[in-house]
Structure formats: structure tokens, C-alpha cells
Amino acid sequence: TILINRQEIDGRRHFDMAHELFHLLTWDTMPPRYNDSDEPKGPLDKRIEKLADSFAAAILMPAWALMPYLNNKPAGDLHNWLNSIANDLYVTAQALKFRLRNMSAITKAEFDSISDDRLKFNGAAVSPTGNLPPLFSRQFMMLLGWGIEDGRVSVRRVSSMLAMTIDQLAQVFVDHSLDPPFEI
């Protein structure tokens, strides 16, 4: 199961999903540490995280999809160009900047001249609002319901692990049109 912070903007959620997909696909050859942290520890962990980032960038921004944009790259200021492409591809402009640099599609001087502040929210003044995706997925909730019904995990343990009350957990089942597998 991959859990993504639904409070993040769309582009960040997409990148996080692709990054974590890499970890799932390489689980047998590069198993994660039991206790994951925000910062990779040691050169091997850093290398694995760089590989996951490169994988995510290539999946979300394949070279063939970027070529039409690269053929129309403006001279000078690249901020609006990057923000526009990022919006078209549903990624963050910051991730796009790194992808283009890694592809050698922008020079080091161009890369260094790009201000991350002007790429924040893909150039929007504030974080885009809108409807948040539902808390968890229906498939995850169905699996969780099965685990509770089958006695593999207790309701209290699940609510504790998900940092929510039992009533809130029940509501998530209802939000996904599922009957809670427990009495409130």
C-alpha cells in the first residue's frame, strides 16, 4: 500500500506516487529499512532515493512528451514556460526543472537562473484549492475492512495507526460507500 499526503498539490502527489512505485517494484533487490525516515542515511540509501526520483521523473515526464516543448523553448526567462509545461503534464515546475537539467535540455546557467520561488504552485500566487481526494482509496478501505472482519487487526489498532477516532474511521468507510466492519 502506498499512502500519499492528500494535502499536497496534484503534481507533488503524482511524483510521490511514482517515487513510491519504484520502491514497490524494487522491493526484493532494494528492500526498504524497517524504520523509514525523512532523510536517507548513508550513501546506499541516498543512491536508492535518487534512483526513485529519476524513475518518477522519467515516468511522469518522458523525453518523448517533452520534445514538443523543447522545440519551442524561449530564449531568456524560462519561468512561465516551465510553469505552463508543468501544468500541461500535471507535475510540479520544480520537478520539471530538475528533469530538464538531467536530460541536458537546459544548461547549468539556465538551471541556476531559475528561481524556485517563481515555480512554486506552478506560478500560481497561492496553492491551488479544490476538492481534496477522498481519504484513502476504496480498495485500501476494502482491504482494511477485510483485515478487521477476519480478525487480523483490531479496530483500535487501525484507528491508532491512522491517527483517527473510531467514529472517524467509520466515516471513512461510509465515504467510500462501504459498511463499517464494526459497530460504533
C-alpha positions as CSV (number, residue, x, y, z in Angstrom):
1,T,0.0,0.0,0.0
2,I,1.2,3.5,-0.9
3,L,-0.1,6.3,1.3
4,I,0.2,9.8,-0.3
5,N,-0.4,13.1,1.5
6,R,-3.7,14.3,0.0
7,Q,-3.0,17.8,1.3
8,E,-0.2,18.2,-1.3
9,I,-0.8,19.7,-4.7
10,D,-1.6,17.3,-7.6
11,G,1.8,17.4,-9.1
12,R,3.5,16.5,-5.9
13,R,1.1,13.7,-5.2
14,H,1.8,12.3,-8.7
15,F,5.5,12.5,-8.1
16,D,5.2,10.8,-4.7
17,M,3.1,8.0,-6.2
18,A,5.7,7.3,-9.0
19,H,8.6,7.5,-6.5
20,E,6.9,5.0,-4.2
21,L,6.0,2.8,-7.1
22,F,9.8,2.5,-7.8
23,H,10.2,1.2,-4.2
24,L,7.5,-1.4,-4.6
25,L,8.9,-2.6,-7.9
26,T,12.4,-2.9,-6.5
27,W,11.4,-4.2,-3.1
28,D,13.2,-7.6,-3.4
29,T,16.5,-6.1,-4.6
30,M,16.5,-2.9,-2.6
31,P,14.3,-3.6,0.5
32,P,13.4,-0.5,2.5
33,R,14.7,-0.1,6.0
34,Y,12.3,-1.2,8.7
35,N,12.3,2.3,10.2
36,D,11.9,4.8,7.4
37,S,13.0,8.4,8.0
38,D,12.7,11.7,6.0
39,E,16.4,11.8,5.4
40,P,18.2,8.9,3.7
41,K,21.1,7.5,5.8
42,G,24.3,6.6,4.1
43,P,25.4,6.5,0.5
44,L,23.3,3.4,-0.4
45,D,20.1,5.0,0.8
46,K,20.8,8.3,-0.9
47,R,21.5,6.4,-4.2
48,I,18.3,4.4,-3.9
49,E,16.3,7.7,-3.3
50,K,18.0,9.3,-6.3
51,L,17.1,6.3,-8.4
52,A,13.5,6.5,-7.2
53,D,13.4,10.2,-8.1
54,S,14.8,9.6,-11.6
55,F,12.3,6.8,-12.1
56,A,9.4,9.1,-11.1
57,A,10.7,11.9,-13.3
58,A,11.0,9.6,-16.3
59,I,7.6,8.1,-15.8
60,L,5.8,11.4,-15.4
61,M,7.9,13.4,-17.9
62,P,9.2,11.1,-20.6
63,A,11.6,12.6,-23.1
64,W,9.2,12.0,-26.0
65,A,6.5,14.0,-24.2
66,L,8.9,16.9,-23.5
67,M,10.2,17.1,-27.1
68,P,7.4,19.3,-28.5
69,Y,8.0,21.8,-25.7
70,L,11.8,21.7,-26.1
71,N,11.4,22.6,-29.7
72,N,9.7,25.8,-28.6
73,K,12.0,26.8,-25.7
74,P,12.1,30.5,-25.4
75,A,15.3,32.5,-25.1
76,G,15.8,34.2,-21.7
77,D,13.4,33.9,-18.9
78,L,12.1,30.3,-18.6
79,H,9.8,30.6,-15.6
80,N,6.5,30.9,-17.5
81,W,7.5,28.3,-20.0
82,L,8.3,25.8,-17.1
83,N,5.1,26.6,-15.3
84,S,3.0,26.1,-18.4
85,I,4.6,22.7,-19.2
86,A,4.2,21.6,-15.6
87,N,0.5,22.4,-15.7
88,D,0.1,20.5,-19.0
89,L,1.9,17.4,-17.6
90,Y,0.3,17.6,-14.1
91,V,3.7,17.8,-12.4
92,T,5.4,20.4,-10.4
93,A,7.6,23.0,-12.1
94,Q,10.4,22.3,-9.7
95,A,10.5,18.6,-10.7
96,L,10.3,19.6,-14.3
97,K,13.3,21.9,-13.9
98,F,15.4,19.0,-12.5
99,R,14.2,16.6,-15.2
100,L,15.2,19.1,-17.9
101,R,18.6,19.6,-16.4
102,N,19.2,15.9,-16.0
103,M,18.3,15.4,-19.7
104,S,20.7,18.3,-20.6
105,A,17.7,20.1,-22.1
106,I,18.7,23.2,-20.1
107,T,22.2,24.4,-19.4
108,K,23.6,24.7,-15.9
109,A,23.5,28.5,-16.3
110,E,19.8,28.4,-17.2
111,F,19.1,26.0,-14.3
112,D,20.9,28.3,-11.9
113,S,19.0,31.3,-13.2
114,I,15.6,29.7,-12.4
115,S,14.1,30.8,-9.1
116,D,12.2,28.1,-7.3
117,D,10.0,30.9,-5.7
118,R,8.6,31.7,-9.2
119,L,7.9,28.0,-9.8
120,K,6.0,27.4,-6.5
121,F,2.5,26.2,-7.2
122,N,3.5,26.3,-10.9
123,G,3.4,30.0,-10.9
124,A,0.1,30.5,-9.1
125,A,0.0,33.1,-6.3
126,V,-1.4,30.6,-3.8
127,S,-1.7,26.9,-3.5
128,P,-4.5,25.6,-5.7
129,T,-7.5,24.7,-3.7
130,G,-10.3,22.4,-4.7
131,N,-11.7,19.2,-3.7
132,L,-9.3,17.0,-1.8
133,P,-9.3,13.4,-3.0
134,P,-11.1,11.1,-0.6
135,L,-9.2,9.9,2.5
136,F,-7.5,6.7,1.4
137,S,-8.8,4.7,-1.6
138,R,-11.8,2.5,-1.8
139,Q,-9.6,-0.5,-2.4
140,F,-7.5,0.3,0.7
141,M,-10.6,0.6,2.8
142,M,-12.0,-2.7,1.4
143,L,-8.7,-4.4,2.4
144,L,-8.7,-2.8,5.8
145,G,-12.3,-3.9,6.3
146,W,-11.4,-7.5,5.4
147,G,-8.5,-7.3,7.9
148,I,-10.8,-6.2,10.7
149,E,-13.6,-8.7,9.8
150,D,-11.1,-11.5,9.6
151,G,-9.6,-10.6,13.0
152,R,-6.1,-9.8,11.6
153,V,-6.2,-6.4,13.1
154,S,-8.3,-4.7,15.7
155,V,-10.4,-1.6,15.2
156,R,-8.5,0.2,17.9
157,R,-5.1,-0.7,16.3
158,V,-6.2,0.6,12.9
159,S,-7.6,3.8,14.3
160,S,-4.5,4.4,16.3
161,M,-2.2,3.7,13.3
162,L,-4.2,6.1,11.2
163,A,-4.4,8.7,13.9
164,M,-8.1,8.9,13.9
165,T,-11.0,8.1,16.3
166,I,-13.1,5.0,15.7
167,D,-16.0,7.3,14.7
168,Q,-13.8,9.0,12.1
169,L,-12.7,5.6,10.8
170,A,-16.3,4.5,10.4
171,Q,-17.0,7.7,8.5
172,V,-14.2,6.9,6.0
173,F,-15.9,3.6,5.3
174,V,-19.2,5.4,4.7
175,D,-17.5,8.0,2.5
176,H,-16.4,5.1,0.2
177,S,-20.0,3.6,0.3
178,L,-18.8,0.7,2.4
179,D,-20.4,-0.6,5.6
180,P,-18.1,-0.2,8.6
181,P,-16.9,-3.7,9.6
182,F,-17.6,-2.9,13.3
183,E,-20.3,-1.4,15.5
184,I,-19.9,2.1,16.7
